[in-house]
Amino acid sequence: SSGINAEYGDQVDKKSQLYYGAPIPDPQSGLFAPLLAVTIHPETRELLPVSGTHIHPVTNLRVPIEIGGMMMDHGLGQPLPIQGVSINPDTGEVDPVGGRAADGYEVVVPGESFTDQLSGLTLPTTGLYLREDYTIQRTYCNHHSLLLSTEMAIELALIEGLDGIKESVGERLDVGDSLGKIENMVEDLRQARVRSKAVRLSQEHLLQRELEHCLVLQENGGCPGNMEHRATGQLLPLLIGTWIADPAGSGTEVPILATNRDTESGLLIPIAGTMEDPG
């Protein structure tokens, strides 16, 4: 897989843009990739976003690295779910993390139970990270779990605040200040639930997209049919993501993005091409 360059990512104009999922331009491909973490530049000590792109194992196209998406583990030779990211210390590129953890021999599945070494509690796996010795470790700490914890903390504070108001009303005390705090907590809870809902919808959309890719592999192995070679007329397997000469005649190589069936011959026509750079 590949990611951003040795600068660890393009610097953003404002630190307020450094929030989880913020669209960060990838300098290699020009695609926007979601911000998944932040790091500190080892020399300038600047705070930089961690995001990048990689080659999708099904479409063979360069796509943003997304938690929950699919990656290719070249050691195991199979596609795996992305459960974390790491910065390659040699190249500075951002690599997706997934595969087998150091405590087992099977591929780690999101939600799989494990025993936390510090607390001894049995927790669900919500992510993976790469240690300095290049071993993969499980973790129960990701953006969604943080949002859920924040939401629960606000709910508990809200309940305690309401209980305090009940006691004050019973004692005929002024509750004006307490009501203002309650209103602020209600607004904080609303915002926390909106953020949590946005993450869940994003994860559901990503899962649905990966499911469609898996169904394509199940139905036809990623090859919906054959296409006719323009020069020789030979029938060749049509694979999404395969690079071909631009049908418009620009002389550049372009990836096949989709297919369309010719109404006369019945053959599949690859959809690929170039466009004018808006910049």
N, C-alpha and C positions, 0 to 999 in steps of 0.2 A: 504494500500500500504506500501511498505517498501523501504528503501533507504540505504544510507551509514551509518556508525556507528558514535559514539559520537565525533570522530575526524574530522567530517565534510568532510572527503575525504582523499585520499592518497596525500601526498605532492609530488610535481613534482620536477624534478632535476633542472630545469631552469625556471625563471619567464617568459621567452619568450614562454614557452609552455602554458601559461595562456591566451589563446585566445578563443573566442566563438566557440563552436563546437569541440574543441580539444578532442581527445579520452582519457578519464581518466579511468583507471582500477577500477572496483567496487570490494572492498575487500570481499564482501559477496559471490558474484556469479562468479567472475572472468571475467565477461563480460566488454566490453569497453562501457562506456556511455559518451555522448557528454557533454562538459562543458557548463553549462547554466548560471552560475553566479560565483562570488567569494565572499568570506567572510573573516573576520579577526578572528583568534582564540582569544577567550576572555582572555586567560591567557598568551600565548606566543606572541600574536599580529602578528603572521605569516599570510601571505596571502595564503588562501587555496581555491582550486576549489570546486564548488558545482555541483555535479552530482550524479546520482544514478539509481536504477532500481526499477521496480514495477511489479505487476502481471497484465498481459494483460487481459482485461475483456472478450475477445473472445476466445483466445487460451489457457488461464489459464497458460501461460508460463511466466517466468521472463524475462522481456525485458528492455532495456534502457528507461529512462524517456526522451521523446522528445516533444518539443513544437509543438502542432498540432496533437499529437497522442491521443489515447483513454485511459481513466482511468475509474475506477469504483467508483462512489460516493455512499458509503454505506448508507448515510443518505437519499438520494433520491431513491436508489435502481436501478440506471440505469447508463449506460456508458455515459461519457461526454468527450468533447475535452479538452486536457491539454492546459492551457493558462498561466501557471506560475509554479514556484516552491517555496517551503518554507522549512525552517529547523525547525523540531519539537523541541521545547525548552525542552521537557522532555526526549526524547530518542536520540536527535541529528541526527535523520534520515532525509533524504531529501524526502519530500512528494510532489506529483504533486498537482497543484491547478486548480480547475475548478468548475463550478456549478452556483449557484445563487448569484448575487451581492447584497450588502446591500440595493441598491436603487430600487430593483424590486423583483418580485416573479417568474419570468421565468428564465430558464437556459440561461446564457450568451452565445451568438453566436459570434465567431470572425467576426469583421467588423461591428457589431451592433452599431448604433449611441448612444451617450450619451452626456450629458451636463457637461463639465468640471467645477468643483467647483471653481477653481481659476480664470480662464479666462472667464468663461461663454460661451465659444465657443462650438459648436456641433462638436464632434470628433468621428471617428470610434474606436471601442474597439480593441486594438491590444494585450492586455494582462490583466492578473489579478494578484493581490497580496494579501497576507493575513496580516491583521493588527494585532496589539498586542491583540486586543479584539476579535480576531478570526473571524472578519467579512471580507468578500471578497470585494475588491474594484477594480473598472475598472481603466485602465490606457491606455494612448496613448504614449507608450514608449517601444519599443523592439529593438532587434538588427537590424532587417530589416529596420524599420523606421529611425534608426540612420544612416544606410548606405545610405538611400535615401536622408536624409538631408545633409550628407557629400557630396554626388554626386552633389546635387543642389548648395551647397555653392561653390564647385570648378568650376562648370559651370558659375556661376555669376562672380567669380573672373576672369575666363578666358575671358569672354565677356568684362569686364572692362579693362583687360590688352590689348585686341585687339583694343578697342576703343582708349586707350592711344597711342598705336603704330601708329594708323591712324593719330592722331593729330601730333605726332612727325614727321612722314614722310612728312606731309603737311608743317611743319615748317622747314624741312631739318635738323632735329636733329639726333644725333647718337642713334640708337635703338638696339645696340648690347646687352646691359645688359637686356633690356626688352625682347628680343627674347629668351635669356637663361631662363628667368623666365617663359615665355610662354611654352617653351619646358618642363620644370619641371611640370607645371600645367597640361599639356596634359598627361604626364606620370601618375601623381596622379589621373587624371580622369579615365584613362584606368584601373588602379588598383582598383579604387572604383567600377567601373562597373563590373569588373571581380568578386569581392567579392559579390556584389549584385546579380549577375547572379547565383553564386554558392548557395546562400541562397535560391533563388527562385526555382532552380532545386531540392534542397534538400526538400523543402516544397512540391513541386509537387510530388516527389517520395513517400514521406510519405503519402500524401493524396491518391495517387493511391493504396498504400498498405492497408490503412484503408478502402478504397472503396471495395477492394477485400474481406476483412473480413466481411463487411456489406452485400455483395452479398451472401456470404456463409450462413450468418444468414437468409437472405431473402429466399434463395432457400430451405434450409433444416434445419434451426434452429441450425446450427453448428454440425449437426449429418449427415454425408454423407451416413451412412448405419449401418449395424450390423457387428460385428466380432464374431468369434467363440472362446469361452473360451477354452484355451489349456487343462485345467484339466477336466472340466465337459462337454465340447462340447456344452454348452448352448450359444444361440445367445444373445449378449449384444450390446447395443447402442455404436457406436464408436464415441467418442468425442475427438477432437484434444486438446491436453494438459492434458488428463487424464493419471494418473500414473498407470503403469502396471509393472509386473515382467519382467525383461530383457529377451527377447526371446532367447538370446545367452546363458542363464543359469548362469549369473554371480552372481545371488542372490540379485541384487540391484533393486530398483524401478526406472524406467525411464519414462519420459513423451512421449506420442505419438506425433510425429512431423509431420507426413503425412500418407497417405494411398496408398495402391497398391492393385489391384484386381487380385485374383487368377484366372489364365486362365482355370483351370479345374473345380473348384467348383463355380466360380463366386462370391465368398465372398470377402469382403474387408479385407486386411491384414494390421494391424497397422505397421508403420515404426517407430521403436524405437530401442535404443541400447546404448552401451557404447563404449568408445574408450580409447586408451592408452594415458595417460597424457604425452605430449611432454616434460614437464619439468622434 
